[in-house]
Amino acid sequence: MGEDPAATRANTIAGTRNFIIMLLNIKYEFGDIVYLKTDLDQHPGVITGLQARPGGSITYEITRDDYSDWYYPEEISKDKAFLK
């Protein structure tokens, strides 16, 4: 007799429980030149990393000079932000 299809499906799911599939909207790519909207001097930075966060949000690592930090997409722009 063949194996029970439900048992086969359960074994397949159990064997892949370490994989998570997420659909993410990636707005910036590695190497993109970007600006922080809150930076009054508008120094350019480079996207050097990204992290998928709980709930499907993304943070981007931006490197500027000798410093890097993580930011949400709402804090970043490809264009200089002229704050008033």
Residue pairs with C-beta under 8 A, 6 or more apart in sequence:
22 52
22 56
23 56
24 52
24 56
24 58
25 58
26 50
26 58
27 58
27 73
27 76
28 34
28 47
28 50
28 60
28 73
28 76
28 78
29 47
30 47
30 48
30 49
30 50
31 46
31 47
32 46
32 47
32 78
33 44
33 45
33 46
33 78
34 44
34 45
34 46
34 47
34 60
34 62
34 76
34 77
34 78
35 42
35 43
35 44
35 45
35 76
35 77
35 78
35 79
35 80
35 81
36 45
36 62
36 71
36 75
36 76
36 77
36 81
37 74
37 75
37 76
37 77
37 81
37 83
38 75
38 83
39 81
40 83
42 80
42 81
43 64
43 65
44 64
45 62
45 63
45 64
46 62
46 63
46 64
47 60
47 61
47 62
48 61
48 62
48 63
48 68
49 60
49 61
49 68
49 70
50 58
50 59
50 60
50 61
51 58
51 59
51 61
51 70
52 58
53 59
57 72
58 72
58 73
59 70
59 71
59 72
60 70
60 71
60 72
60 73
60 76
61 68
61 69
61 70
62 68
62 69
62 70
62 71
62 76
